[in-house]
C-alpha cells in the first residue's frame, strides 16, 4: 500500500535525540529573528504588482495574508518542535501521511523555493536597472532587462540578463560553500528595517486622503482565477510573509517555548503586517496606487502584455506606482527624496542577494533529503570532495532558476511560488491534526492552542488564497504535480529506501525495519 509507507516517527526523532540543544532564546529574540526572515523581497518588489491588483486595497490584502500566516505559523510551530530535523514539510508529511503525499509536498517545495529564488532575482534586476538609470541617465536596453513580451514582461524584452547573472552568481557561491555569517546577516536585516522605516517616516506625512479613493477599485473579490481584488492581491503578496517558519524551527532552543514561541511567531507577523500596511499607505498616499484599468473597467493583469504597453506610454517622471520595477525607491524619487530613494534602492540591491542565497539553499536541501531517501537519484545528493556541498543538485537548481528569471516577470513568479507554499502549509496543518489523533501521548515542546480552530482555519485559508491566484498560477501546481507523480512511479516508488526496507536514521547509520513490507523482496532490501 502506497499510503502505508509511513516513515517511523521514532526513527526520524532519533536524529534530534542524539543532540542536546541549549535553550537560550527569549520571546524578543524570536521576534527579531522572525522580522529579519520575513522582511525581504515581497515588500521591496511586489508592492507594484499588488497595487495593480487591488489599488489602495493593497493595505487590506496585507492584513488578509498576515492573518492566514498567523494560523499557519502556529501549526508549523508544533510540528517543527516535535520533529526538529531536516526536510521541512516534506519530512513532517512523510512521518504522518506516507511516502506518496510526502513526495507531492517535497515536489511542491522544490517548485516554491526555486521559483521564489527566480522572483527575487527579477526583483534585484529591477533595482539594479533603476540605480543605473538614476546615476547614469541611461538604463539597460529593454531587450536585456525584461522578460519576453509574449510572457507578459517589459515592452520589447528578450531576456532579463541581470536576473540571470545574480541567480548564477549566488549558485556559484553556494556550490563552493560560501555561507553567510550571523554578523553579516544581522547587518543586512538592519539595513532592510532602517530603509523601510525611513520610507514610512518620509511618505506618511505627505499622504493625501484623496489618493485612497476609490479604496477597492477592483472590489474585495476580483473573481476566481483572475487574481484581482484585495483577496487576489493577498494571494500574491502572501510571498512577502514567507520565512516565518524559520521561527518555528527554533522552538527546541527556546526558553519556555509554550509561551515564547507563539509570542515570537505572532509578534513578528503582526509587526510585519503593520509595517507593510504603513509602507503601502505611504506609497499610495503620496503618488497614488490606482490600477491601470482595461476598456472593460477591470484592471489589466499584473505582468501582462497589455499592462506593459500602457506603462510604456508614461515618461520616467510620471510613471505610476503600478508600473515601477523598484516601487519604493521610485516613490521617494517622485516626492523629492531622490538621494534617499537611491539609498533605499542600494539597500534592496545589497540585501536581496542574501534572500536568493537562503531560498536556493533551502531548495537544494529539500532535493538533497529526497535524494537521500532514495526518491530521487542518489547522484543528486553527491557531495563535492573539496567544497563539501551538494554541488550537482545546486548547479541544476541554479540553471533552472536562472532560466525562469530570464523569461518571467516577478508577479507571475511570485504567484507560482505561492501555489507551492500554500499547498505545503495546508499539508502541515493536516499533519498536525493527524498527529494529535495517532500520537496523542507524544512529547510536544509546543502545542498549538485551539487546534480545533487553528488547524481547519489554516487549511481553509490556504485553499481560499489558492483559488484566488490567477488561473495560470493555479494550473502550474497540478501540472507540476503530475510531472512529479510520473517521476515518482517510474523511479522513486521502486528505489525508495523505505520501500526497500531501509530507513536512514542518522548520517552514519542505517536501520532495518520490518521486512514484511508488501511488494518488497529480499533482493530489493539488500
C-alpha positions as CSV (number, residue, x, y, z in Angstrom):
1,X,0.0,0.0,0.0
2,X,1.4,3.4,-1.0
3,X,-0.3,5.2,1.8
4,X,1.2,2.6,4.2
5,X,4.7,3.8,3.5
6,X,4.9,5.9,6.6
7,X,8.4,6.7,7.9
8,X,8.6,5.7,11.5
9,X,8.4,8.8,13.7
10,X,10.8,7.2,16.2
11,X,13.4,6.8,13.5
12,X,13.1,10.4,12.4
13,X,13.3,11.7,16.0
14,X,16.4,9.6,16.7
15,X,18.4,12.2,14.9
16,X,17.1,15.0,17.1
17,X,17.5,12.9,20.3
18,X,21.2,12.4,19.6
19,X,22.0,16.1,20.3
20,X,21.1,18.4,23.2
21,X,20.0,21.9,22.3
22,X,20.7,24.7,24.7
23,X,17.6,26.7,25.5
24,X,18.7,30.3,25.3
25,X,16.2,32.2,23.1
26,X,13.6,34.5,24.6
27,X,10.4,35.9,23.0
28,X,12.0,39.2,21.9
29,X,14.9,37.4,20.3
30,X,12.5,35.2,18.4
31,X,10.5,38.2,17.2
32,X,13.7,39.9,15.9
33,X,14.6,36.6,14.2
34,X,11.2,36.4,12.6
35,X,11.2,40.0,11.4
36,X,14.6,39.5,9.8
37,X,13.4,36.4,8.0
38,X,10.1,37.9,6.8
39,X,11.0,41.4,5.6
40,X,12.6,41.0,2.2
41,X,11.6,40.6,-1.4
42,X,7.9,40.8,-1.1
43,X,7.7,44.4,0.3
44,X,10.5,45.7,-1.9
45,X,9.3,44.1,-5.1
46,X,5.7,43.2,-5.0
47,X,4.1,46.5,-3.9
48,X,3.6,47.5,-7.6
49,X,2.0,44.2,-8.6
50,X,-0.2,44.2,-5.5
51,X,-1.4,47.7,-6.2
52,X,-2.3,46.8,-9.8
53,X,-4.5,44.0,-8.5
54,X,-6.1,45.9,-5.6
55,X,-5.3,49.6,-5.7
56,X,-5.3,51.1,-2.2
57,X,-7.0,47.9,-1.1
58,X,-3.4,46.6,-1.0
59,X,-3.5,47.6,2.6
60,X,-6.4,45.2,3.2
61,X,-4.5,42.5,1.2
62,X,-1.6,42.7,3.6
63,X,-3.9,42.2,6.6
64,X,-5.6,39.2,5.0
65,X,-2.4,37.4,4.1
66,X,-0.9,38.2,7.5
67,X,-4.0,36.7,9.3
68,X,-3.7,33.4,7.3
69,X,0.0,33.3,8.1
70,X,-0.6,33.6,11.8
71,X,-2.7,30.4,12.0
72,X,-0.3,28.6,9.6
73,X,2.6,29.6,11.8
74,X,1.0,28.1,14.9
75,X,0.6,24.7,13.2
76,X,4.2,24.9,11.9
77,X,5.4,25.6,15.5
78,X,4.1,22.4,17.0
79,X,5.3,20.1,14.4
80,X,8.7,21.7,13.9
81,X,9.4,21.5,17.6
82,X,8.2,17.9,17.6
83,X,10.2,16.8,14.5
84,X,13.2,19.2,14.5
85,X,15.1,17.5,11.6
86,X,15.9,18.4,8.0
87,X,13.3,18.3,5.3
88,X,10.6,20.8,6.5
89,X,7.0,20.0,5.5
90,X,8.3,17.0,3.4
91,X,9.6,15.2,6.4
92,X,6.6,16.1,8.5
93,X,4.2,14.6,5.9
94,X,6.4,11.5,5.5
95,X,6.0,10.8,9.2
96,X,2.2,11.0,9.2
97,X,0.6,10.6,5.8
98,X,3.1,8.4,4.0
99,X,5.5,8.5,1.1
100,X,3.2,9.4,-1.8
101,X,1.9,12.6,-0.1
102,X,5.4,13.4,1.2
103,X,6.6,13.2,-2.3
104,X,3.9,15.6,-3.5
105,X,4.8,18.1,-0.7
106,X,8.6,17.8,-1.4
107,X,8.0,18.3,-5.1
108,X,5.8,21.4,-4.3
109,X,8.5,22.8,-2.0
110,X,11.1,22.4,-4.9
111,X,8.8,24.5,-7.0
112,X,8.2,27.0,-4.2
113,X,11.9,27.7,-3.4
114,X,13.2,27.6,-6.9
115,X,10.5,29.9,-8.4
116,X,10.8,32.2,-5.3
117,X,14.5,32.5,-6.0
118,X,13.7,33.4,-9.6
119,X,11.3,36.1,-8.4
120,X,13.9,37.6,-6.1
121,X,16.4,37.6,-8.9
122,X,14.0,39.5,-11.1
123,X,13.3,42.0,-8.3
124,X,17.0,42.6,-7.8
125,X,17.3,43.2,-11.5
126,X,14.7,45.9,-11.3
127,X,16.5,47.7,-8.5
128,X,19.8,47.4,-10.4
129,X,18.4,48.9,-13.5
130,X,16.8,51.7,-11.5
131,X,20.1,52.6,-9.9
132,X,21.9,52.5,-13.2
133,X,19.3,54.8,-14.8
134,X,19.4,57.2,-11.8
135,X,23.2,57.5,-11.7
136,X,23.9,57.5,-15.4
137,X,20.7,58.7,-17.0
138,X,20.7,55.7,-19.3
139,X,19.2,52.3,-18.2
140,X,19.9,48.9,-19.6
141,X,18.4,48.2,-23.0
142,X,14.8,46.9,-22.7
143,X,15.7,43.7,-24.5
144,X,18.3,42.9,-21.9
145,X,16.4,43.9,-18.8
146,X,12.9,42.4,-19.2
147,X,11.1,39.2,-19.8
148,X,9.9,38.4,-23.3
149,X,6.7,40.3,-24.3
150,X,4.9,37.1,-25.1
151,X,5.2,36.1,-21.4
152,X,4.0,39.4,-20.1
153,X,7.3,41.2,-19.5
154,X,8.7,44.6,-20.3
155,X,7.9,46.0,-23.7
156,X,10.5,44.7,-26.2
157,X,12.1,42.4,-23.6
158,X,14.1,39.5,-24.8
159,X,15.9,38.3,-21.7
160,X,16.4,39.6,-18.1
161,X,20.1,39.4,-18.1
162,X,20.8,40.9,-14.7
163,X,18.4,38.4,-13.1
164,X,20.3,35.5,-14.8
165,X,23.6,36.9,-13.6
166,X,22.7,37.2,-9.9
167,X,21.0,33.8,-9.9
168,X,24.1,32.1,-11.4
169,X,26.4,34.1,-9.1
170,X,24.6,33.0,-6.0
171,X,24.5,29.4,-7.2
172,X,28.3,29.5,-7.7
173,X,28.8,30.8,-4.2
174,X,26.6,28.0,-2.8
175,X,28.5,25.4,-4.8
176,X,31.9,26.4,-3.4
177,X,30.5,26.5,0.2
178,X,30.3,30.3,0.8
179,X,27.8,30.9,3.6
180,X,26.5,34.0,5.5
181,X,27.8,34.7,8.9
182,X,25.5,35.8,11.7
183,X,27.1,39.2,11.8
184,X,26.6,39.8,8.0
185,X,23.0,38.7,8.2
186,X,22.3,41.0,11.2
187,X,23.7,43.9,9.2
188,X,21.5,43.1,6.2
189,X,18.5,42.9,8.5
190,X,19.3,46.3,10.0
191,X,19.7,47.8,6.5
192,X,16.3,46.5,5.4
193,X,14.4,47.6,8.5
194,X,16.1,51.0,8.5
195,X,15.3,51.6,4.8
196,X,11.6,50.8,5.3
197,X,11.4,52.8,8.5
198,X,12.9,55.8,6.6
199,X,10.4,55.3,3.8
200,X,7.4,55.4,6.3
201,X,8.7,58.5,8.1
202,X,9.2,60.4,4.8
203,X,6.0,59.3,3.0
204,X,3.2,59.2,5.6
205,X,3.3,63.0,6.4
206,X,2.8,63.7,2.7
207,X,0.0,61.2,2.2
208,X,-3.3,62.7,0.8
209,X,-6.6,61.0,1.6
210,X,-8.0,61.5,-1.9
211,X,-5.3,59.2,-3.2
212,X,-7.1,56.3,-1.5
213,X,-10.4,56.9,-3.3
214,X,-11.7,54.5,-4.6
215,X,-10.2,52.2,-1.9
216,X,-11.2,49.0,-3.7
217,X,-11.4,49.7,-7.4
218,X,-11.4,46.0,-8.2
219,X,-13.5,45.0,-5.2
220,X,-12.7,42.7,-2.4
221,X,-13.1,39.6,-4.6
222,X,-12.0,40.1,-8.1
223,X,-13.3,36.7,-9.3
224,X,-11.9,33.2,-9.1
225,X,-9.0,32.7,-11.4
226,X,-8.5,36.4,-12.1
227,X,-6.0,37.2,-9.3
228,X,-7.7,40.6,-8.9
229,X,-9.2,42.5,-6.0
230,X,-8.0,42.7,-2.4
231,X,-8.1,38.9,-2.0
232,X,-6.3,38.3,-5.3
233,X,-3.6,40.8,-4.2
234,X,-3.4,38.9,-0.8
235,X,-2.7,35.7,-2.7
236,X,0.2,37.4,-4.5
237,X,1.7,39.4,-1.6
238,X,1.5,36.3,0.6
239,X,5.0,35.9,-0.8
240,X,6.0,38.8,1.4
241,X,5.4,36.7,4.6
242,X,7.2,33.5,3.6
243,X,10.1,32.9,6.0
244,X,8.2,33.0,9.3
245,X,8.5,29.2,9.5
246,X,12.2,29.7,10.4
247,X,11.0,30.9,13.8
248,X,9.2,27.7,14.5
249,X,12.4,25.7,13.8
250,X,14.0,27.4,16.8
251,X,11.5,26.0,19.2
252,X,13.9,23.5,20.6
253,X,16.3,26.2,21.5
254,X,13.7,28.5,23.2
255,X,13.2,29.1,26.9
256,X,9.6,28.4,27.9
257,X,8.6,27.5,24.3
258,X,4.9,27.2,25.2
259,X,4.9,30.9,25.9
260,X,7.7,32.3,23.8
261,X,7.2,30.6,20.5
262,X,3.7,32.0,19.9
263,X,4.8,35.4,21.1
264,X,7.8,35.2,18.6
265,X,5.7,34.0,15.8
266,X,2.6,36.1,16.2
267,X,4.6,39.1,17.3
268,X,6.9,39.1,14.3
269,X,3.9,38.5,11.9
270,X,1.9,41.3,13.5
271,X,4.8,43.7,13.4
272,X,5.5,43.0,9.8
273,X,1.8,43.2,8.9
274,X,1.5,46.7,10.5
275,X,4.9,47.6,8.9
276,X,3.7,46.5,5.4
277,X,0.4,48.3,5.7
278,X,2.2,51.6,6.7
279,X,4.6,51.2,3.7
280,X,1.6,50.6,1.4
281,X,-0.2,53.6,2.9
282,X,2.9,55.8,2.4
283,X,3.4,54.7,-1.2
284,X,-0.2,55.0,-2.3
285,X,-0.9,58.2,-0.3
286,X,1.9,60.1,-1.9
287,X,1.9,59.2,-5.6
288,X,-1.3,57.2,-5.8
289,X,-1.7,53.5,-6.4
290,X,-4.8,53.1,-8.5
291,X,-4.5,50.3,-11.0
292,X,-4.4,50.9,-14.8
293,X,-7.9,49.8,-16.0
294,X,-8.7,48.0,-19.2
295,X,-11.5,49.0,-21.5
296,X,-14.0,46.9,-19.6
297,X,-13.3,48.7,-16.3
298,X,-11.2,45.8,-14.9
299,X,-7.5,46.2,-14.1
300,X,-5.1,44.8,-16.6
301,X,-3.4,41.7,-15.1
302,X,-0.1,42.4,-13.3
303,X,2.8,41.4,-15.5
304,X,0.6,41.2,-18.7
305,X,1.4,42.4,-22.2
306,X,-1.4,44.9,-22.1
307,X,-0.2,46.5,-18.8
308,X,3.4,46.6,-20.2
309,X,2.2,48.5,-23.3
310,X,0.2,51.0,-21.1
311,X,3.2,51.6,-18.8
312,X,5.4,52.2,-21.9
313,X,3.4,55.4,-22.7
314,X,4.5,57.1,-19.5
315,X,7.7,59.1,-19.0
316,X,10.0,58.3,-16.1
317,X,8.8,61.3,-14.1
318,X,5.1,60.4,-14.4
319,X,5.4,56.6,-14.2
320,X,2.6,55.2,-11.9
321,X,3.4,53.1,-8.9
322,X,2.0,50.0,-10.6
323,X,4.5,50.3,-13.5
324,X,7.7,50.5,-11.4
325,X,10.2,47.7,-11.1
326,X,11.6,49.3,-7.9
327,X,8.4,50.7,-6.4
328,X,9.6,52.1,-3.1
329,X,12.7,53.8,-4.4
330,X,10.5,55.2,-7.2
331,X,8.1,56.7,-4.7
332,X,10.8,58.5,-2.9
333,X,12.2,60.0,-6.1
334,X,8.8,61.1,-7.1
335,X,8.2,63.1,-3.9
336,X,11.6,64.9,-3.9
337,X,13.8,62.5,-1.9
338,X,15.9,61.2,-4.8
339,X,19.0,60.8,-2.6
340,X,17.2,58.7,0.0
341,X,15.4,56.8,-2.8
342,X,18.7,55.9,-4.2
343,X,19.9,54.7,-0.8
344,X,16.8,52.6,-0.5
345,X,17.5,51.1,-3.9
346,X,21.0,50.4,-2.8
347,X,19.7,48.7,0.3
348,X,17.5,46.4,-1.7
349,X,20.3,45.9,-4.2
350,X,22.6,44.8,-1.3
351,X,20.1,42.8,0.7
352,X,18.2,40.8,-1.9
353,X,21.0,38.5,-2.9
354,X,21.1,37.1,0.6
355,X,17.4,36.2,0.2
356,X,18.3,34.4,-3.1
357,X,21.0,32.5,-1.2
358,X,18.7,31.4,1.5
359,X,16.0,30.2,-0.9
360,X,18.5,28.3,-3.1
361,X,20.0,26.8,0.0
362,X,16.6,25.6,1.2
363,X,15.6,24.2,-2.2
364,X,18.8,22.3,-2.7
365,X,18.5,20.8,0.8
366,X,14.9,19.6,0.2
367,X,16.2,18.0,-3.0
368,X,19.1,16.6,-1.1
369,X,16.9,15.0,1.6
370,X,14.6,13.5,-1.1
371,X,17.6,12.1,-2.9
372,X,19.0,10.7,0.4
373,X,15.6,8.9,0.9
374,X,16.0,7.3,-2.5
375,X,13.1,9.1,-4.1
376,X,15.5,10.8,-6.5
377,X,18.7,9.5,-8.0
378,X,21.5,9.4,-5.4
379,X,23.8,11.2,-7.7
380,X,21.9,14.3,-6.9
381,X,23.0,14.2,-3.3
382,X,26.6,13.7,-4.2
383,X,28.9,15.8,-2.1
384,X,31.9,17.6,-3.6
385,X,35.1,16.3,-2.2
386,X,36.7,19.7,-1.7
387,X,33.7,22.1,-1.3
388,X,31.6,19.7,0.9
389,X,28.4,20.8,-0.7
390,X,25.7,19.0,-2.8
391,X,27.1,20.6,-5.9
392,X,25.2,18.6,-8.5
393,X,21.7,19.5,-7.4
394,X,22.9,23.1,-6.6
395,X,24.1,23.5,-10.2
396,X,20.9,22.1,-11.7
397,X,18.8,24.2,-9.5
398,X,20.8,27.4,-10.3
399,X,20.4,26.8,-14.1
400,X,16.6,26.3,-13.7
401,X,16.2,29.4,-11.5
402,X,18.2,31.5,-14.0
403,X,16.1,30.2,-16.9
404,X,12.8,31.2,-15.1
405,X,14.2,34.5,-14.1
406,X,15.2,35.2,-17.7
407,X,11.8,34.7,-19.1
408,X,9.1,35.5,-16.5
409,X,8.1,38.8,-14.7
410,X,8.2,39.0,-10.9
411,X,4.4,39.0,-10.3
412,X,3.9,35.7,-12.2
413,X,6.8,34.1,-10.5
414,X,5.5,35.1,-7.0
415,X,2.1,33.7,-7.8
416,X,3.6,30.3,-8.9
417,X,5.8,30.2,-5.8
418,X,2.8,30.9,-3.6
419,X,0.9,28.0,-5.1
420,X,3.5,25.5,-3.9
421,X,3.8,27.3,-0.5
422,X,0.1,27.2,0.2
423,X,-0.1,23.5,-0.6
424,X,2.8,22.8,1.8
425,X,1.3,24.9,4.6
426,X,-2.1,23.1,4.2
427,X,-0.4,19.7,4.4
428,X,1.5,20.8,7.6
429,X,-1.8,21.8,9.2
430,X,-3.3,18.4,8.3
431,X,-0.3,16.6,9.6
432,X,-0.5,18.4,13.0
433,X,-4.2,17.4,13.4
434,X,-3.5,13.8,12.4
435,X,-0.6,13.5,14.8
436,X,-2.8,14.7,17.7
437,X,-5.0,11.7,16.9
438,X,-2.4,9.0,16.1
439,X,0.3,10.1,18.6
440,X,-1.7,11.8,21.4
441,X,1.0,10.9,24.1
442,X,4.0,12.0,22.1
443,X,6.0,14.7,23.8
444,X,5.3,18.2,22.4
445,X,7.6,21.0,23.3
446,X,4.9,23.4,21.9
447,X,1.2,22.7,21.5
448,X,-0.8,24.7,19.0
449,X,-3.6,26.5,21.0
450,X,-7.2,25.8,20.0
451,X,-6.1,23.4,17.3
452,X,-9.8,22.5,16.7
453,X,-10.0,26.1,15.2
454,X,-6.4,26.9,14.1
455,X,-6.0,23.7,12.0
456,X,-9.1,23.9,9.9
457,X,-8.6,27.7,9.6
458,X,-5.2,27.1,8.2
459,X,-6.5,24.6,5.6
460,X,-9.4,26.8,4.7
461,X,-7.2,29.9,4.5
462,X,-4.7,28.2,2.2
463,X,-7.4,26.9,-0.1
464,X,-9.0,30.4,-0.1
465,X,-5.9,32.1,-1.2
466,X,-5.0,29.4,-3.7
467,X,-8.3,29.7,-5.6
468,X,-7.8,33.5,-5.7
469,X,-4.5,33.2,-7.5
470,X,-4.5,33.8,-11.3
471,X,-5.7,30.8,-13.2
472,X,-2.3,30.1,-14.8
473,X,-0.7,30.0,-11.4
474,X,-3.3,27.6,-10.1
475,X,-2.7,25.3,-13.1
476,X,1.0,25.2,-12.6
477,X,0.7,23.3,-9.4
478,X,-1.3,20.3,-10.7
479,X,0.8,20.2,-13.9
480,X,4.0,20.3,-11.9
481,X,2.5,17.7,-9.5
482,X,1.5,15.4,-12.4
483,X,5.1,15.6,-13.7
484,X,6.3,14.7,-10.2
485,X,4.0,11.7,-10.0
486,X,5.3,10.3,-13.2
487,X,8.9,10.6,-11.9
488,X,7.8,9.0,-8.6
489,X,6.1,6.0,-10.1
490,X,8.9,5.5,-12.7
491,X,11.7,5.9,-10.2
492,X,11.0,6.9,-6.6
493,X,8.5,4.1,-5.8
494,X,10.9,1.4,-6.8
495,X,14.1,3.0,-5.4
496,X,12.7,4.4,-2.2
497,X,14.8,3.4,0.8
498,X,11.7,3.0,2.9
499,X,10.1,0.8,0.2
500,X,13.2,-1.4,0.2
501,X,13.1,-1.8,4.0
502,X,15.7,0.8,5.0
503,X,15.4,3.9,7.0
504,X,18.2,6.4,7.3
505,X,18.3,7.4,11.0
506,X,21.5,9.5,11.1
507,X,24.2,10.4,8.6
508,X,26.3,7.4,9.6
509,X,23.6,4.9,10.5
510,X,21.0,2.7,8.7
511,X,18.2,1.0,10.4
512,X,16.5,-2.1,9.1
513,X,12.7,-2.0,9.5
514,X,10.0,-4.6,9.2
515,X,10.9,-6.8,6.3
516,X,7.3,-7.6,5.7
517,X,6.5,-4.6,3.5
518,X,4.2,-5.9,0.7
519,X,5.8,-6.0,-2.7
520,X,9.4,-5.8,-1.5
521,X,11.6,-8.9,-1.9
522,X,14.9,-9.8,-0.3
523,X,17.0,-8.6,-3.3
524,X,15.4,-5.2,-3.1
525,X,16.1,-4.9,0.6
526,X,19.7,-5.6,0.0
